[in-house]
Amino acid sequence: MASGFGLNGGPSRCFPFWQEVLACYVVNTNAEDDSGKKKCKPVLEDYYECLHHRKEAAKITALQAAYRRKEAETPRDQAPSAGQIRSLGLLDRSAKEVDIDRDGVLPSYGDNTHNLSK
């Protein structure tokens, strides 16, 4: 059960729900008759939801699944076609055309030595 104390002092986030559960039990039950506990079931469910967030998690999971389903059904508006991708020349090039000459692109120490001799 909840102690009633939060992590930073003061009441915990679910303590008001726990107080409602206790108040319901006090009003609806006595030492001889426990049949009034049935009336406290909705209040107890609220307390358990505050502690565990199971209904909230199930709702979020259902919303995410529906969103992903809808997203998969509709095609992307700006998606390039395979022909457009091929027209860039990236897929049909030979290995020799794609190969980048490292020495021509990246500067080296030798490129800067001619400035030192002057």
C-alpha positions as protocol buffer text, in pm:
chain_id: "A"
residue {
  index: 1
  type: MET
  ca { x: 0 y: 0 z: 0 }
}
residue {
  index: 2
  type: ALA
  ca { x: 100 y: 355 z: -45 }
}
residue {
  index: 3
  type: SER
  ca { x: 263 y: 518 z: 253 }
}
residue {
  index: 4
  type: GLY
  ca { x: 117 y: 857 z: 169 }
}
residue {
  index: 5
  type: PHE
  ca { x: 458 y: 1023 z: 140 }
}
residue {
  index: 6
  type: GLY
  ca { x: 588 y: 1136 z: -198 }
}
residue {
  index: 7
  type: LEU
  ca { x: 946 y: 1128 z: -320 }
}
residue {
  index: 8
  type: ASN
  ca { x: 1000 y: 1496 z: -239 }
}
residue {
  index: 9
  type: GLY
  ca { x: 803 y: 1501 z: 83 }
}
residue {
  index: 10
  type: GLY
  ca { x: 437 y: 1582 z: 114 }
}
residue {
  index: 11
  type: PRO
  ca { x: 157 y: 1356 z: -4 }
}
residue {
  index: 12
  type: SER
  ca { x: 215 y: 1111 z: -289 }
}
residue {
  index: 13
  type: ARG
  ca { x: 30 y: 1151 z: -617 }
}
residue {
  index: 14
  type: CYS
  ca { x: -211 y: 863 z: -538 }
}
residue {
  index: 15
  type: PHE
  ca { x: -277 y: 945 z: -174 }
}
residue {
  index: 16
  type: PRO
  ca { x: -605 y: 1132 z: -242 }
}
residue {
  index: 17
  type: PHE
  ca { x: -736 y: 823 z: -424 }
}
residue {
  index: 18
  type: TRP
  ca { x: -637 y: 606 z: -130 }
}
residue {
  index: 19
  type: GLN
  ca { x: -825 y: 838 z: 106 }
}
residue {
  index: 20
  type: GLU
  ca { x: -1135 y: 798 z: -113 }
}
residue {
  index: 21
  type: VAL
  ca { x: -1103 y: 418 z: -95 }
}
residue {
  index: 22
  type: LEU
  ca { x: -1076 y: 428 z: 285 }
}
residue {
  index: 23
  type: ALA
  ca { x: -1370 y: 666 z: 313 }
}
residue {
  index: 24
  type: CYS
  ca { x: -1581 y: 438 z: 94 }
}
residue {
  index: 25
  type: TYR
  ca { x: -1494 y: 135 z: 309 }
}
residue {
  index: 26
  type: VAL
  ca { x: -1573 y: 322 z: 630 }
}
residue {
  index: 27
  type: VAL
  ca { x: -1912 y: 436 z: 502 }
}
residue {
  index: 28
  type: ASN
  ca { x: -2021 y: 110 z: 332 }
}
residue {
  index: 29
  type: THR
  ca { x: -1885 y: -167 z: 560 }
}
residue {
  index: 30
  type: ASN
  ca { x: -1884 y: -257 z: 927 }
}
residue {
  index: 31
  type: ALA
  ca { x: -1737 y: -533 z: 1144 }
}
residue {
  index: 32
  type: GLU
  ca { x: -2030 y: -771 z: 1083 }
}
residue {
  index: 33
  type: ASP
  ca { x: -2110 y: -704 z: 717 }
}
residue {
  index: 34
  type: ASP
  ca { x: -1859 y: -669 z: 431 }
}
residue {
  index: 35
  type: SER
  ca { x: -2116 y: -668 z: 149 }
}
residue {
  index: 36
  type: GLY
  ca { x: -2072 y: -292 z: 97 }
}
residue {
  index: 37
  type: LYS
  ca { x: -1725 y: -347 z: -56 }
}
residue {
  index: 38
  type: LYS
  ca { x: -1891 y: -393 z: -395 }
}
residue {
  index: 39
  type: LYS
  ca { x: -1989 y: -26 z: -391 }
}
residue {
  index: 40
  type: CYS
  ca { x: -1622 y: 71 z: -356 }
}
residue {
  index: 41
  type: LYS
  ca { x: -1502 y: -113 z: -668 }
}
residue {
  index: 42
  type: PRO
  ca { x: -1497 y: 196 z: -901 }
}
residue {
  index: 43
  type: VAL
  ca { x: -1305 y: 398 z: -642 }
}
residue {
  index: 44
  type: LEU
  ca { x: -1058 y: 113 z: -594 }
}
residue {
  index: 45
  type: GLU
  ca { x: -1009 y: 86 z: -973 }
}
residue {
  index: 46
  type: ASP
  ca { x: -927 y: 458 z: -984 }
}
residue {
  index: 47
  type: TYR
  ca { x: -666 y: 407 z: -713 }
}
residue {
  index: 48
  type: TYR
  ca { x: -509 y: 111 z: -898 }
}
residue {
  index: 49
  type: GLU
  ca { x: -505 y: 314 z: -1221 }
}
residue {
  index: 50
  type: CYS
  ca { x: -322 y: 593 z: -1041 }
}
residue {
  index: 51
  type: LEU
  ca { x: -62 y: 344 z: -918 }
}
residue {
  index: 52
  type: HIS
  ca { x: -9 y: 134 z: -1232 }
}
residue {
  index: 53
  type: HIS
  ca { x: -148 y: 333 z: -1531 }
}
residue {
  index: 54
  type: ARG
  ca { x: -265 y: 13 z: -1705 }
}
residue {
  index: 55
  type: LYS
  ca { x: -571 y: 168 z: -1871 }
}
residue {
  index: 56
  type: GLU
  ca { x: -366 y: 466 z: -1985 }
}
residue {
  index: 57
  type: ALA
  ca { x: -96 y: 240 z: -2131 }
}
residue {
  index: 58
  type: ALA
  ca { x: -356 y: 29 z: -2313 }
}
residue {
  index: 59
  type: LYS
  ca { x: -516 y: 341 z: -2459 }
}
residue {
  index: 60
  type: ILE
  ca { x: -180 y: 479 z: -2576 }
}
residue {
  index: 61
  type: THR
  ca { x: -90 y: 143 z: -2734 }
}
residue {
  index: 62
  type: ALA
  ca { x: -422 y: 132 z: -2920 }
}
residue {
  index: 63
  type: LEU
  ca { x: -378 y: 491 z: -3043 }
}
residue {
  index: 64
  type: GLN
  ca { x: -23 y: 424 z: -3163 }
}
residue {
  index: 65
  type: ALA
  ca { x: -133 y: 108 z: -3346 }
}
residue {
  index: 66
  type: ALA
  ca { x: -418 y: 294 z: -3517 }
}
residue {
  index: 67
  type: TYR
  ca { x: -183 y: 576 z: -3615 }
}
residue {
  index: 68
  type: ARG
  ca { x: 73 y: 335 z: -3762 }
}
residue {
  index: 69
  type: ARG
  ca { x: -201 y: 147 z: -3951 }
}
residue {
  index: 70
  type: LYS
  ca { x: -334 y: 470 z: -4099 }
}
residue {
  index: 71
  type: GLU
  ca { x: 18 y: 587 z: -4186 }
}
residue {
  index: 72
  type: ALA
  ca { x: 88 y: 258 z: -4367 }
}
residue {
  index: 73
  type: GLU
  ca { x: -236 y: 282 z: -4567 }
}
residue {
  index: 74
  type: THR
  ca { x: -164 y: 625 z: -4714 }
}
residue {
  index: 75
  type: PRO
  ca { x: 137 y: 660 z: -4946 }
}
residue {
  index: 76
  type: ARG
  ca { x: 387 y: 937 z: -4894 }
}
residue {
  index: 77
  type: ASP
  ca { x: 304 y: 1250 z: -5092 }
}
residue {
  index: 78
  type: GLN
  ca { x: 658 y: 1357 z: -5179 }
}
residue {
  index: 79
  type: ALA
  ca { x: 819 y: 1014 z: -5215 }
}
residue {
  index: 80
  type: PRO
  ca { x: 1045 y: 989 z: -5520 }
}
residue {
  index: 81
  type: SER
  ca { x: 979 y: 710 z: -5766 }
}
residue {
  index: 82
  type: ALA
  ca { x: 1241 y: 450 z: -5858 }
}
residue {
  index: 83
  type: GLY
  ca { x: 1290 y: 622 z: -6195 }
}
residue {
  index: 84
  type: GLN
  ca { x: 1367 y: 952 z: -6026 }
}
residue {
  index: 85
  type: ILE
  ca { x: 1624 y: 785 z: -5804 }
}
residue {
  index: 86
  type: ARG
  ca { x: 1788 y: 617 z: -6104 }
}
residue {
  index: 87
  type: SER
  ca { x: 1800 y: 949 z: -6291 }
}
residue {
  index: 88
  type: LEU
  ca { x: 2036 y: 1084 z: -6027 }
}
residue {
  index: 89
  type: GLY
  ca { x: 2295 y: 839 z: -6155 }
}
residue {
  index: 90
  type: LEU
  ca { x: 2367 y: 685 z: -5819 }
}
residue {
  index: 91
  type: LEU
  ca { x: 2243 y: 335 z: -5890 }
}
residue {
  index: 92
  type: ASP
  ca { x: 2357 y: 262 z: -6246 }
}
residue {
  index: 93
  type: ARG
  ca { x: 2718 y: 389 z: -6226 }
}
residue {
  index: 94
  type: SER
  ca { x: 3014 y: 160 z: -6262 }
}
residue {
  index: 95
  type: ALA
  ca { x: 3254 y: 108 z: -5975 }
}
residue {
  index: 96
  type: LYS
  ca { x: 3523 y: 313 z: -6155 }
}
residue {
  index: 97
  type: GLU
  ca { x: 3290 y: 615 z: -6191 }
}
residue {
  index: 98
  type: VAL
  ca { x: 3186 y: 603 z: -5827 }
}
residue {
  index: 99
  type: ASP
  ca { x: 3542 y: 569 z: -5695 }
}
residue {
  index: 100
  type: ILE
  ca { x: 3662 y: 899 z: -5552 }
}
residue {
  index: 101
  type: ASP
  ca { x: 4028 y: 990 z: -5584 }
}
residue {
  index: 102
  type: ARG
  ca { x: 4132 y: 1054 z: -5227 }
}
residue {
  index: 103
  type: ASP
  ca { x: 4439 y: 1255 z: -5317 }
}
residue {
  index: 104
  type: GLY
  ca { x: 4242 y: 1496 z: -5533 }
}
residue {
  index: 105
  type: VAL
  ca { x: 3978 y: 1569 z: -5271 }
}
residue {
  index: 106
  type: LEU
  ca { x: 4153 y: 1580 z: -4935 }
}
residue {
  index: 107
  type: PRO
  ca { x: 4445 y: 1816 z: -4871 }
}
residue {
  index: 108
  type: SER
  ca { x: 4767 y: 1665 z: -4747 }
}
residue {
  index: 109
  type: TYR
  ca { x: 5081 y: 1788 z: -4574 }
}
residue {
  index: 110
  type: GLY
  ca { x: 5262 y: 1806 z: -4908 }
}
residue {
  index: 111
  type: ASP
  ca { x: 5012 y: 2062 z: -5037 }
}
residue {
  index: 112
  type: ASN
  ca { x: 5120 y: 2308 z: -4768 }
}
residue {
  index: 113
  type: THR
  ca { x: 5498 y: 2258 z: -4783 }
}
residue {
  index: 114
  type: HIS
  ca { x: 5548 y: 2487 z: -5084 }
}
residue {
  index: 115
  type: ASN
  ca { x: 5442 y: 2783 z: -4863 }
}
residue {
  index: 116
  type: LEU
  ca { x: 5711 y: 2703 z: -4606 }
}
residue {
  index: 117
  type: SER
  ca { x: 6004 y: 2724 z: -4848 }
}
residue {
  index: 118
  type: LYS
  ca { x: 5932 y: 3080 z: -4959 }
}
